[in-house]
């Protein structure tokens, strides 16, 4: 699935020949005078033709890497019936109907503009399989260029029931939203590779000690103590029936009480009918073979051991450097419309709730526990 509207490749179409006027002798025996070409006409007849503003055909590769022409009558008919159906749901009239002798590609473009003019959200033209479809999408409020990192180092300072509840909540949270560890991202590898380019001989003694500690920490993330702790978060439960444990827990301090309140609030984000945050991963400007790929959501919401150690800081630096060359994907609600669409697109505020809770939770466990 990737955006096809607005791409600048395809096959050139044939020009429409209008013809040129030929001047013969005038009646009688008048001397033939040389005719000058009017300023509004070209001096050469073969240039006096009309060139379509849009090339008639568009050839793209589908998800099977097969080149197909998407400007077909079948695609135009499907898009037109889809737009008409959505206009009926909006209770408005579609301001364009594909008639006339223009090319199919131009009709599709005009149909896209017509739908875009009556829809309050954004509209894309997507290739799904071999068929063009209209996609309506909405950007959610989300902090740009921000890594959402869940730490677990603070749980080592907890004890008893509240510790088991916190670990089990984090385990269920990352499982529900399919959250990866930071070691599974290319940014971890990039930050580790940077160490190899450090000229060890040019460092002073203190800098050499810092580099040694950083290398040791990387090894711990890869196959040491931290690695085992991260792996433990993806295995068996820390306690059974988490909701019951939360109800029966008696925090020993105000800080633990606030932690329990945030966990209770966070349970609504992993309830049975709640969305998955990675389902909002839609790249509105997707294209093939671009120079820099934007970081997807799965690289921005991660489990880590600590959000303050040098490994995490280096990884954040690599993420920021990568984003300077492109954009980062943020949660987007989207739907594909068809002639059978029965209801209007109404995005919910789940990503906004997710980001606000996440910020409160991480801030509390980082600075208060």
N, C-alpha and C positions, 0 to 999 in steps of 0.2 A: 504494500500500500504506500503510495507516495503521490505528491501533488503533481498534476499534469497541467493545470491551468497556468498560463504565463510562461511556460518553458519555451525556449527560443530555438527549437530544432524541429525539422520536418522536411518535406519535399516541396520544392517550388511548384506552383501551379502554372497552367498555360494562360497566357495573356489573351484577352478578347480583342480580335482584330476589328477595327472600325473602318479602315479603308482610307484611301486618299483621293482627292479630287484631281482629275486630269483636265488640263486646259488645252482645247483645240483651236483651230483657226476660226475667226469670227466670220459671219456671212459677208459676201461681197469680196471685193478685191482690196480690202483694207490691209495695210501692212501689219503683220503680227508683231505686237509689242511684247517685250520681255516682262513677265509678271514677277513682281517681288513677293516673297513669302510674307504673309501678314505676321505681325508681331505675336499674335496669339497662337500661331501654328509653328510646328517644328519644320525646319528646312528639309528634313528627310522623312519620307513617308513611313518607313519601317519603324520610326520612333514614335509615330503618332498613334499610340495604342494605350489602352487603359490597363493598368496593373492593379490587381486586387490588393486591398490593404492587408488582408490576411491570407496566408497561403492556405489552399483548400484542404490539405491533408496533414495529419499529425501522426507520425509513427513513433511508438514508444516500446520499451521492453517491459513485459509483464513480470510477475513474480517467478515465472519459469524461464526467464531470460530469453523469451521468444518475442521477436519484433512484430507488433500488430498495429494496424491502422485503427485508431479509436474514433475517427470521424466517419462513422457509419450511420445509415438511416436508423438502424436498430438502437444505437446509442442515443441518437437525437430524440427518437420517440420515447425511450425510457426516461430520459431527463425531462422531457416536456411533460409527460404524464406525472412525474414525481413533483415537478414545480407546480403544476396545476392543482394537484392534491393538497400540497402544503398551503397554497394560496387560499383554497377553500377552507382549510382549518383556521387560517388567519382571518377569514371572512373579508378578503380583499380580492381585487381583480388583478391577475397577472398582467403587467403592462406590456408584454411582448408575446406574439404568437409567430412561430417560425413559418413564414410564407415568403414567396418571392423567389427570385432566381439566384440569390446569393449562395455561396458555398456552405456545406454542412458545418464546416469548422466555424465560419463566421456566425451562423445561426446558433451554434452552441455557445459561443462567446456572448452573443447578445442575450441569450436565454439566461446565462450566468449573471450578467449585469442586472437583468430584470428581477431575478430571485433575490439577489443581493440588495436591491433597492427596497424590497418589502419586508426583509427579515432584519430584526434588531440585532442579531448576533452576527458573527463572521461566517462566511461561506467559502468552502473549498470545492474544487472539482477533483475527485480522486479516481484512480484506476484500481478497481477491486477485481482481481482475476483478469478477464478480458473486457469488463464492462465499466463504463464511466458512471460515477454516482456523485450526487451532491452530498457534501458533508457540512453540517452546521455545527459550529464549535464556539466555546466560550472560555476566555481566560479567567482563572480564579486569582484572587488576591493572594500573593505568595512572595516572600522575600527573594529577590533575585540574587544569584551568585552566593548562595548560602548552603552550607553543608549541615544536614540534620543528623547529628551524631549522638547515639545513645551510649553513655558510659556505664561500666559495671564495677569500676574500681571502688566506688563509694559503698557498695554493698559489703565490702570487707570490714567496714567500720560499724555495720549493723549487727545485731545479735538476736537470737531467738526467733519468735514467730514473725516479726516484721521483716526480718531478713529473708525467710523462706517465701513470704508473700511477695516481696519486691522482686526476687529472682524469678519466681514463677510468672509474675505479671510480665516482666520483660521477655521471658521465654515465649509466652503466648503472643505477645505483641509482635515480635520479629517473625514468628512463624505465620501469623495471620496475614501480615503485610509483605511476606517474602523478602525480608530485609537481609542483606548480605553483610559479611564482615568487611572491614576496611582492607583486609589482606586480599580480598577477591577482586579488587578494583585495579585498573592500570595506574592510578595515581600512587598507590603504595609501591608498585614496581618502579615507577619513575623516580620517586623520592629515594628509594634504595639505590638505584643506579647512580644517582647524583654523588653518592659517597665515593664511588670508584674514580670519579674525576677530580677528587681532592688531591692536591700535591702534598703528600704527607711530609716531605722534607722541608717544605716552606713554612710549616706550622711551628709555633712555639710550644713549650711544654704543656701549658694549660689548654691550648687548642687541641693538642694531641690527646689529652685525657678526655676532652669533650667528645672527640671523634670516636674514641674507644668505647665510651659509654653509649653513644648512639648506635654503633655497630652491635653492641651487646643487646641493646633494646630491640633492634630489628630481628636479631636471632631469636629473642624471646617471643616476638610476635609470630615468627615463622614456624618454630618447632619447640619452643620452651614453655615456661610457666604460663605466660599470657596466652599462647596458642591453645594450651589445654583448657584454660578458663573460657575462652571464646567458643571452643568446640563443645564444652559442657552446656552452653546455652542452647544448643541445637539437639540435645539428647533428651533423656527422661525427665519427667516432671519433678519439681522440688516439693510439691504438695498436691494433694487431691482436693477437688471441689474448692477452687479458689474463692468463689463468691462467699461460701460459708466461712472460710478462714478470715476473709475481710470483715464480715459482720461480727465475728467473735473476737477480733483482735483488740487488745487494750494497749495503745501506745504509751510508752514510758516518758515521753517528753512532747513538748509542743512541736518540735521539728519532725518527730515521727508521726504525730497526729496530722500535720500538714502533708506529709508524704502519703499517708493513707488516704487522705481526701483526694489528692491528685491521682492516685491509683484508681480510686473509685470512679472518678471522672473519666479516666482513660479507658475504663472497661467498656464505656459506651462506644468507643472507637473500634472495638474488636467484637462487638455484639454480633449475633448470628446473621442479622440482615444488614450489617454495615458494609459499605463499599470497601474495596481494597485500594489503598492509595496509589499503587502502581498501575491500576486500571485507568488512571487519569494521564498516563504517559502517551501523549499524542503530539507528534512533531508536525506542526502546521506548515512548515516550509521544507518538508523533507524532499530530498533529491538524491539521485544516485551519483556516486563517484565525485563527491565534493572534497575539497582539500582538508577541511577540518570538520569532524563530526561534533555536534553539540553534546554535552554530557547529559545522558538520559536520567530520569528520576531514580533509577535503581543505583546509580553512582552517587546520589546526593543524600539518600536516607540510609544510614549505615550503623552497624553495631561496632563499637570500639571498646578498648579497655579503659582508656582515659582520654579526655578531651584537652588535656593540658601537657601531655608529654611531647617530646621532640618528634616522635614518629608522626603523631597526628598533626602537629604544626607543619612539618615538612610536606605532608600529604595535602593539607589545605593550601599550601603555597603552590604546589603543582597544579591543583585544581584551578586556582586563580589565574595562573599563567596560561593554562589551556583555554580558559573562558575569554581571555583577551583576543583570541583569534576567531571566536565565534560567539554564539549565544548559549545560554543554558535553558534546558527545557523546564517548564513549570507546569503544575497540574492544569489540565484542560479537559472540560467536559465536551463530549462530541456525540453526534448521532448521524447515521446515514439515512437519508430519506428515500422512500420508494413510492410507487403508485399505491401501495397498500398501507402507508403510514396512517395511523389512526389518532395520534395525539401530538400536540405541539411540544417542542423541545423546551424543557424547563429545568435548567441546571440547579442542583442543590448546593448547599454551602459546606459540604463535608471537608474539602481541603482547607478552608478557612478555619474550621473548628480544629482540624488536625494540627495545623501550624501553631495556633494560639496555645493549645494544650501542650504541645511539644516544647515550646519555649518556656512555659512556666515550670514544667517538670524538670528539664535539664538545668535551668537556673537554680532551682531549689536544691537538687541533689549535688550540684557543684559547689555552691557557696554556703550551704547550711548543714551539710552532712559530712 
